[in-house]
Amino acid sequence: MYSSIGIGMKFTYTGIEVKDLDKSIAFYRDVLAMEYLGRHKIESTGGEVAAFKNPGSDHVLEMNWYPNSKYREGSELDHLAFECDDVEREVQRLLKAGATMARPAEVRPKYIVGFVKDPNGIWLELYQERA
């Protein structure tokens, strides 16, 4: 049993579709410093899959590339969230590394939150708890 409401499921990974697997691997491995778990072919689709993990987290990010896909700029995925120490610093670092600005950082009652888009147009939320 995985939850207090009795559902026998556990959320273990997020699968996203990407339009360029090589660029995605480089961005998440080299810029976001996520642990690259590997890449392999998907026989049933003719595509490929790569996986990532952050140190200290059990959650896995799975990236799927399909040869005949009609990729739509990440619009069907809301966002992926990353907690950080300094939102502005991380936003600037990601912008210099190829991300694009999605929405300027904002100060909310409990958090400072900023949004950038990765090379696929997928929104990344960067947030830090306010002191």
SEGU-103547 format. One line per field, with one value per atom (N, C-alpha, C): residue number from 1; residue in three letters; atom name; x, y, z. Coordinates in nm, 4 decimals. Example, Ala and Ser with C-alpha at 12.3 -4.5 7.8 and 13.67 -1.06 7.14 Angstrom:
pos = (1 1 1 2 2 2)
code = (ALA ALA ALA SER SER SER)
site = (N CA C N CA C)
east = (1.3190 1.2300 1.3200 1.2850 1.3670 1.2900)
north = (-0.5690 -0.4500 -0.3300 -0.2250 -0.1060 0.0030)
up = (0.7800 0.7800 0.7800 0.7080 0.7140 0.7870)
END
This chain:
pos = (1 1 1 2 2 2 3 3 3 4 4 4 5 5 5 6 6 6 7 7 7 8 8 8 9 9 9 10 10 10 11 11 11 12 12 12 13 13 13 14 14 14 15 15 15 16 16 16 17 17 17 18 18 18 19 19 19 20 20 20 21 21 21 22 22 22 23 23 23 24 24 24 25 25 25 26 26 26 27 27 27 28 28 28 29 29 29 30 30 30 31 31 31 32 32 32 33 33 33 34 34 34 35 35 35 36 36 36 37 37 37 38 38 38 39 39 39 40 40 40 41 41 41 42 42 42 43 43 43 44 44 44 45 45 45 46 46 46 47 47 47 48 48 48 49 49 49 50 50 50 51 51 51 52 52 52 53 53 53 54 54 54 55 55 55 56 56 56 57 57 57 58 58 58 59 59 59 60 60 60 61 61 61 62 62 62 63 63 63 64 64 64 65 65 65 66 66 66 67 67 67 68 68 68 69 69 69 70 70 70 71 71 71 72 72 72 73 73 73 74 74 74 75 75 75 76 76 76 77 77 77 78 78 78 79 79 79 80 80 80 81 81 81 82 82 82 83 83 83 84 84 84 85 85 85 86 86 86 87 87 87 88 88 88 89 89 89 90 90 90 91 91 91 92 92 92 93 93 93 94 94 94 95 95 95 96 96 96 97 97 97 98 98 98 99 99 99 100 100 100 101 101 101 102 102 102 103 103 103 104 104 104 105 105 105 106 106 106 107 107 107 108 108 108 109 109 109 110 110 110 111 111 111 112 112 112 113 113 113 114 114 114 115 115 115 116 116 116 117 117 117 118 118 118 119 119 119 120 120 120 121 121 121 122 122 122 123 123 123 124 124 124 125 125 125 126 126 126 127 127 127 128 128 128 129 129 129 130 130 130 131 131 131)
code = (MET MET MET TYR TYR TYR SER SER SER SER SER SER ILE ILE ILE GLY GLY GLY ILE ILE ILE GLY GLY GLY MET MET MET LYS LYS LYS PHE PHE PHE THR THR THR TYR TYR TYR THR THR THR GLY GLY GLY ILE ILE ILE GLU GLU GLU VAL VAL VAL LYS LYS LYS ASP ASP ASP LEU LEU LEU ASP ASP ASP LYS LYS LYS SER SER SER ILE ILE ILE ALA ALA ALA PHE PHE PHE TYR TYR TYR ARG ARG ARG ASP ASP ASP VAL VAL VAL LEU LEU LEU ALA ALA ALA MET MET MET GLU GLU GLU TYR TYR TYR LEU LEU LEU GLY GLY GLY ARG ARG ARG HIS HIS HIS LYS LYS LYS ILE ILE ILE GLU GLU GLU SER SER SER THR THR THR GLY GLY GLY GLY GLY GLY GLU GLU GLU VAL VAL VAL ALA ALA ALA ALA ALA ALA PHE PHE PHE LYS LYS LYS ASN ASN ASN PRO PRO PRO GLY GLY GLY SER SER SER ASP ASP ASP HIS HIS HIS VAL VAL VAL LEU LEU LEU GLU GLU GLU MET MET MET ASN ASN ASN TRP TRP TRP TYR TYR TYR PRO PRO PRO ASN ASN ASN SER SER SER LYS LYS LYS TYR TYR TYR ARG ARG ARG GLU GLU GLU GLY GLY GLY SER SER SER GLU GLU GLU LEU LEU LEU ASP ASP ASP HIS HIS HIS LEU LEU LEU ALA ALA ALA PHE PHE PHE GLU GLU GLU CYS CYS CYS ASP ASP ASP ASP ASP ASP VAL VAL VAL GLU GLU GLU ARG ARG ARG GLU GLU GLU VAL VAL VAL GLN GLN GLN ARG ARG ARG LEU LEU LEU LEU LEU LEU LYS LYS LYS ALA ALA ALA GLY GLY GLY ALA ALA ALA THR THR THR MET MET MET ALA ALA ALA ARG ARG ARG PRO PRO PRO ALA ALA ALA GLU GLU GLU VAL VAL VAL ARG ARG ARG PRO PRO PRO LYS LYS LYS TYR TYR TYR ILE ILE ILE VAL VAL VAL GLY GLY GLY PHE PHE PHE VAL VAL VAL LYS LYS LYS ASP ASP ASP PRO PRO PRO ASN ASN ASN GLY GLY GLY ILE ILE ILE TRP TRP TRP LEU LEU LEU GLU GLU GLU LEU LEU LEU TYR TYR TYR GLN GLN GLN GLU GLU GLU ARG ARG ARG ALA ALA ALA)
site = (N CA C N CA C N CA C N CA C N CA C N CA C N CA C N CA C N CA C N CA C N CA C N CA C N CA C N CA C N CA C N CA C N CA C N CA C N CA C N CA C N CA C N CA C N CA C N CA C N CA C N CA C N CA C N CA C N CA C N CA C N CA C N CA C N CA C N CA C N CA C N CA C N CA C N CA C N CA C N CA C N CA C N CA C N CA C N CA C N CA C N CA C N CA C N CA C N CA C N CA C N CA C N CA C N CA C N CA C N CA C N CA C N CA C N CA C N CA C N CA C N CA C N CA C N CA C N CA C N CA C N CA C N CA C N CA C N CA C N CA C N CA C N CA C N CA C N CA C N CA C N CA C N CA C N CA C N CA C N CA C N CA C N CA C N CA C N CA C N CA C N CA C N CA C N CA C N CA C N CA C N CA C N CA C N CA C N CA C N CA C N CA C N CA C N CA C N CA C N CA C N CA C N CA C N CA C N CA C N CA C N CA C N CA C N CA C N CA C N CA C N CA C N CA C N CA C N CA C N CA C N CA C N CA C N CA C N CA C N CA C N CA C N CA C N CA C N CA C N CA C N CA C N CA C N CA C N CA C N CA C N CA C)
east = (0.0850 0.0000 0.0903 0.0707 0.1585 0.1054 -0.0224 -0.0735 -0.1761 -0.2053 -0.3014 -0.4442 -0.4688 -0.6044 -0.6210 -0.5191 -0.5319 -0.5071 -0.4518 -0.4223 -0.2916 -0.2917 -0.1738 -0.0771 -0.0556 0.0374 0.1317 0.2501 0.3494 0.4023 0.3994 0.4506 0.6018 0.6592 0.8016 0.8834 0.8208 0.8968 0.8041 0.8634 0.7908 0.8483 0.7638 0.8059 0.7641 0.8591 0.8291 0.8805 0.8129 0.8597 0.9501 1.0606 1.1526 1.1715 1.2033 1.2228 1.3675 1.4632 1.6045 1.6657 1.6836 1.7320 1.8755 1.9603 2.0992 2.1086 2.0369 2.0383 1.9784 1.8739 1.8091 1.9025 1.9710 2.0656 2.1736 2.2305 2.3367 2.2869 2.1665 2.1145 2.0893 2.0204 1.9863 2.1082 2.2023 2.3243 2.4231 2.4522 2.5607 2.5176 2.3955 2.3503 2.2760 2.1830 2.1083 2.1794 2.2893 2.3728 2.2947 2.2003 2.1275 2.2109 2.1950 2.2673 2.2061 2.2874 2.2445 2.2461 2.1297 2.1183 2.1339 2.1352 2.1548 2.0483 2.0703 1.9871 1.9763 1.8599 1.8458 1.7305 1.7318 1.6302 1.4986 1.3877 1.2554 1.2114 1.2232 1.1936 1.0524 0.9552 0.8148 0.7803 0.8569 0.8253 0.9317 1.0479 1.1593 1.2285 1.1884 1.2453 1.3547 1.3830 1.4844 1.4356 1.4926 1.4593 1.5886 1.5904 1.7026 1.6430 1.7201 1.6685 1.7688 1.7138 1.7928 1.7389 1.8264 1.7878 1.8688 1.8126 1.8843 1.9376 2.0596 2.1101 2.0133 1.9841 1.8961 1.7490 1.7153 1.5754 1.5570 1.4452 1.4143 1.3410 1.2934 1.2155 1.3054 1.2570 1.3316 1.2622 1.3412 1.2917 1.3271 1.2245 1.2441 1.2151 1.3078 1.2893 1.2692 1.1626 1.1298 1.1369 1.2039 1.2109 1.1517 1.0630 0.9975 1.0230 1.0603 1.0995 0.9889 0.8638 0.7562 0.6594 0.7066 0.6200 0.5903 0.4760 0.4406 0.4531 0.5754 0.6059 0.5445 0.4856 0.4144 0.4749 0.6029 0.6675 0.6382 0.6129 0.5973 0.4665 0.3712 0.2489 0.1599 0.1730 0.0882 0.1419 0.2610 0.3195 0.3200 0.2723 0.2669 0.4063 0.4747 0.6114 0.6775 0.8086 0.8886 0.9455 0.9463 0.9880 1.1206 1.2039 1.3345 1.3498 1.3718 1.4003 1.5448 1.5715 1.7084 1.7329 1.8590 1.8970 1.8764 1.8920 1.8855 1.8213 1.6941 1.6192 1.6819 1.7101 1.7650 1.8969 1.9851 2.1146 2.0941 2.0056 1.9832 1.9131 1.8191 1.7539 1.8591 1.9457 2.0499 2.1448 2.1825 2.2725 2.2076 2.0800 2.0104 1.9900 1.9613 1.9466 2.0769 2.1891 2.3196 2.3510 2.2880 2.3156 2.2145 2.1273 2.0366 1.8897 1.8550 1.7133 1.6603 1.5289 1.4672 1.3745 1.3557 1.2713 1.1252 1.0565 0.9140 0.8326 0.8764 0.8086 0.9091 0.9167 1.0123 0.9872 1.0918 1.0796 0.9778 0.9048 0.8058 0.8179 0.7909 0.7951 0.6529 0.6333 0.5038 0.5108 0.3989 0.4023 0.5029 0.5136 0.6030 0.7283 0.7214 0.8316 0.8675 0.9898 1.0313 1.0319 0.9660 0.9457 0.9835 1.0556 1.0884 1.0655 1.0401 1.0150 1.1013 1.1667 1.2386 1.1872 1.2211 1.1885 1.3179 1.3171 1.4338 1.4423 1.5418 1.5542 1.4340 1.3455 1.2262 1.1032 1.1168 1.0021 0.9275 0.9822 0.9192 0.9512 0.8479 0.8658 0.9316 1.0317 1.0978 1.0702 1.0139 0.9908 1.1100 1.1648 1.2720 1.2128 1.2265 1.1663 1.2563 1.2441 1.3148 1.2213 1.2334 1.1505 1.2023 1.1096 1.1478 1.1874 1.2831 1.3314 1.2357)
north = (-0.1165 0.0000 0.1238 0.2145 0.3295 0.4596 0.4689 0.5964 0.5751 0.6808 0.6722 0.6527 0.6755 0.6552 0.5173 0.4341 0.2954 0.2677 0.3601 0.3361 0.2577 0.1499 0.0644 0.1073 0.2340 0.2852 0.3853 0.3963 0.4929 0.5689 0.7002 0.7825 0.7688 0.7131 0.6828 0.7597 0.8034 0.8801 0.9638 1.0630 1.1467 1.1210 1.0843 1.0625 1.1805 1.2388 1.3509 1.3182 1.3731 1.3575 1.4749 1.4471 1.5527 1.5462 1.6620 1.6626 1.6368 1.6589 1.6346 1.5705 1.4395 1.3668 1.4039 1.4243 1.4611 1.5947 1.6955 1.8259 1.8164 1.7361 1.7203 1.6537 1.5486 1.4804 1.5780 1.6515 1.7469 1.8519 1.9055 2.0112 1.9592 1.8475 1.7969 1.7402 1.6816 1.6267 1.7379 1.8246 1.9213 2.0529 2.0970 2.2257 2.2088 2.1128 2.0899 1.9926 1.9330 1.8419 1.7219 1.6727 1.5528 1.4301 1.3243 1.1998 1.1316 1.1080 1.0434 0.8924 0.8281 0.6855 0.5982 0.6593 0.5818 0.6071 0.5422 0.5628 0.4304 0.4013 0.2812 0.2945 0.2060 0.2038 0.1496 0.1949 0.1421 0.0656 -0.0647 -0.1465 -0.1245 -0.1148 -0.1071 0.0223 0.1299 0.2587 0.3048 0.2406 0.2860 0.4075 0.4463 0.5637 0.5277 0.6231 0.6043 0.6645 0.6167 0.6676 0.6917 0.7988 0.8287 0.8607 0.8358 0.8587 0.9369 1.0137 1.0992 1.0913 1.1232 1.1282 1.2386 1.2982 1.3981 1.3311 1.3621 1.3058 1.3397 1.2418 1.2633 1.2475 1.2148 1.1988 1.0630 0.9996 0.8723 0.8913 1.0122 1.0393 1.0369 0.9736 0.9619 1.0443 1.1126 1.1833 1.0985 1.0557 0.9741 1.0603 1.0625 1.1382 1.0406 1.0634 0.9752 1.0522 0.9925 1.0497 0.9473 0.9949 0.9087 0.9643 0.8787 0.9286 0.9970 0.9589 1.0160 1.0999 1.1551 1.2311 1.3706 1.4224 1.5604 1.6404 1.6557 1.7223 1.8625 1.9017 2.0280 2.1251 2.1402 2.2434 2.2331 2.1140 2.0964 2.1451 2.1843 2.2455 2.1484 2.0196 1.9258 1.8913 1.9341 1.9147 2.0494 2.0547 2.1820 2.2299 2.1623 2.2007 2.0960 2.1056 2.0262 2.1235 2.0863 2.1796 2.1381 2.2383 2.2181 2.3166 2.2656 2.3514 2.3975 2.5223 2.5739 2.6757 2.7145 2.8110 2.9551 2.9828 3.1197 3.1184 3.1517 3.1455 3.2331 3.3585 3.4506 3.3988 3.3519 3.3004 3.1816 3.0902 2.9718 3.0066 3.0990 3.1426 3.1978 3.2844 3.3432 3.2373 3.1405 3.0328 2.9506 2.9188 2.8383 2.9154 3.0447 3.1268 3.1299 3.1427 3.1443 3.0100 2.9035 2.7690 2.7223 2.8106 2.7736 2.7686 2.7863 2.7948 2.9306 2.9442 3.0729 3.1133 3.2432 3.2937 3.2607 3.2052 3.1776 3.2819 3.3143 3.4144 3.4647 3.5950 3.6498 3.5963 3.5977 3.5525 3.6389 3.5767 3.6489 3.6069 3.7012 3.6746 3.6437 3.5228 3.4799 3.4748 3.4566 3.4586 3.3618 3.2410 3.1414 3.1144 3.1424 3.1056 3.2193 3.2134 3.2912 3.1908 3.2255 3.1308 3.1948 3.1213 3.1651 3.0517 3.0854 2.9840 3.0095 2.9034 2.9061 2.7892 2.7917 2.6793 2.6101 2.4776 2.4009 2.4054 2.3397 2.3451 2.2899 2.2158 2.1615 2.2478 2.3571 2.4406 2.3960 2.2987 2.2501 2.3466 2.3871 2.4830 2.4161 2.4838 2.4412 2.5456 2.5032 2.5936 2.5843 2.6990 2.7076 2.7800 2.7218 2.7846 2.7715 2.8709 2.8679 2.9175 2.8586 2.8995 3.0315 3.1215 3.2525 3.2380 3.3172 3.3111 3.3801)
up = (0.0000 0.0000 0.0000 -0.0950 -0.1102 -0.0548 -0.0275 0.0215 0.1309 0.2014 0.3104 0.2609 0.1319 0.0802 0.0177 0.0293 -0.0129 -0.1595 -0.2331 -0.3737 -0.3817 -0.4564 -0.4671 -0.5754 -0.5890 -0.6889 -0.6240 -0.6822 -0.6343 -0.7550 -0.7507 -0.8597 -0.8609 -0.9680 -0.9694 -1.0724 -1.1827 -1.2811 -1.3662 -1.4337 -1.5277 -1.6662 -1.7591 -1.8965 -1.9820 -2.0515 -2.1403 -2.2803 -2.3793 -2.5163 -2.5507 -2.6188 -2.6600 -2.8113 -2.8710 -3.0161 -3.0551 -2.9641 -2.9915 -2.8670 -2.8705 -2.7535 -2.7180 -2.8170 -2.7886 -2.7146 -2.7627 -2.6959 -2.5562 -2.5430 -2.4129 -2.3128 -2.3561 -2.2679 -2.2237 -2.3168 -2.2822 -2.1840 -2.2052 -2.1182 -1.9768 -1.9636 -1.8308 -1.7578 -1.8312 -1.7693 -1.7356 -1.8316 -1.8154 -1.7512 -1.7757 -1.7235 -1.5908 -1.5872 -1.4635 -1.3690 -1.4148 -1.3352 -1.2826 -1.3627 -1.3241 -1.3611 -1.2844 -1.3102 -1.4324 -1.5321 -1.6563 -1.6343 -1.6439 -1.6158 -1.7393 -1.8577 -1.9795 -2.0847 -2.1978 -2.3167 -2.3902 -2.4440 -2.5253 -2.6257 -2.7224 -2.8278 -2.7715 -2.8304 -2.7993 -2.9240 -2.9203 -3.0385 -3.0918 -3.0025 -3.0458 -3.1184 -3.0951 -3.1580 -3.2569 -3.2532 -3.3361 -3.2765 -3.1571 -3.0910 -2.9926 -2.9054 -2.8020 -2.6716 -2.5624 -2.4302 -2.3532 -2.2743 -2.1848 -2.0483 -1.9429 -1.8083 -1.7237 -1.6294 -1.5402 -1.3989 -1.3041 -1.1637 -1.0972 -0.9952 -0.9161 -0.7907 -0.7489 -0.6230 -0.5086 -0.4261 -0.3123 -0.3431 -0.4674 -0.5068 -0.5729 -0.5455 -0.6101 -0.7421 -0.7670 -0.8870 -1.0111 -1.1160 -1.2412 -1.3490 -1.4293 -1.5465 -1.6683 -1.7413 -1.8607 -1.9824 -2.0784 -2.2022 -2.3163 -2.3922 -2.5030 -2.6343 -2.7325 -2.8668 -2.9633 -3.0526 -3.1512 -3.2901 -3.3866 -3.5186 -3.5985 -3.5822 -3.6631 -3.5816 -3.4725 -3.3837 -3.4389 -3.4010 -3.4324 -3.3030 -3.2584 -3.1314 -3.1284 -3.0134 -3.0040 -2.9034 -2.8946 -2.8123 -2.6626 -2.6125 -2.4696 -2.4114 -2.4945 -2.4428 -2.3660 -2.3904 -2.3185 -2.1800 -2.1470 -2.0147 -1.9433 -1.8209 -1.7504 -1.7145 -1.6226 -1.5890 -1.5012 -1.4915 -1.3982 -1.2963 -1.1693 -1.0637 -1.0015 -0.9757 -0.9133 -0.7977 -0.6778 -0.5633 -0.5738 -0.5403 -0.5478 -0.4379 -0.4206 -0.3169 -0.3602 -0.4905 -0.5409 -0.6796 -0.6861 -0.8110 -0.9186 -0.8867 -0.9881 -1.0454 -0.9592 -1.0055 -1.0989 -1.0617 -1.1439 -1.2751 -1.2726 -1.3961 -1.4924 -1.4427 -1.5284 -1.5824 -1.4990 -1.5420 -1.6532 -1.6361 -1.7365 -1.8660 -1.8560 -1.9770 -2.0560 -1.9873 -2.0550 -2.1196 -2.0700 -2.1206 -2.2247 -2.2702 -2.3783 -2.3434 -2.2169 -2.1811 -2.2271 -2.2328 -2.2650 -2.1508 -2.1350 -2.0276 -2.0578 -1.9599 -1.9737 -1.8987 -1.7780 -1.6964 -1.5930 -1.5728 -1.4769 -1.3351 -1.2552 -1.1161 -1.0429 -0.9537 -0.8744 -0.7283 -0.6408 -0.4977 -0.4534 -0.4064 -0.3567 -0.2037 -0.1366 0.0105 0.0727 0.0193 0.0795 -0.0037 -0.1347 -0.2239 -0.3188 -0.3694 -0.4855 -0.5998 -0.7098 -0.8182 -0.9508 -1.0331 -1.1677 -1.2654 -1.3912 -1.4926 -1.6156 -1.6635 -1.7899 -1.8739 -2.0034 -2.0913 -2.1305 -2.1265 -2.1702 -2.3232 -2.3859 -2.5319 -2.6086 -2.5420 -2.6067 -2.5854 -2.5106 -2.4798 -2.3552 -2.2831 -2.1605 -2.0477 -1.9734 -1.8644 -1.7447 -1.6903 -1.5676 -1.4613 -1.3503 -1.2369 -1.1434 -1.1096 -1.0106 -0.8906 -0.7743 -0.6576 -0.5356 -0.4483 -0.3216 -0.2127 -0.0962 0.0152 0.0678 0.1005 0.1542 0.3000 0.3399 0.4785 0.5741)
END
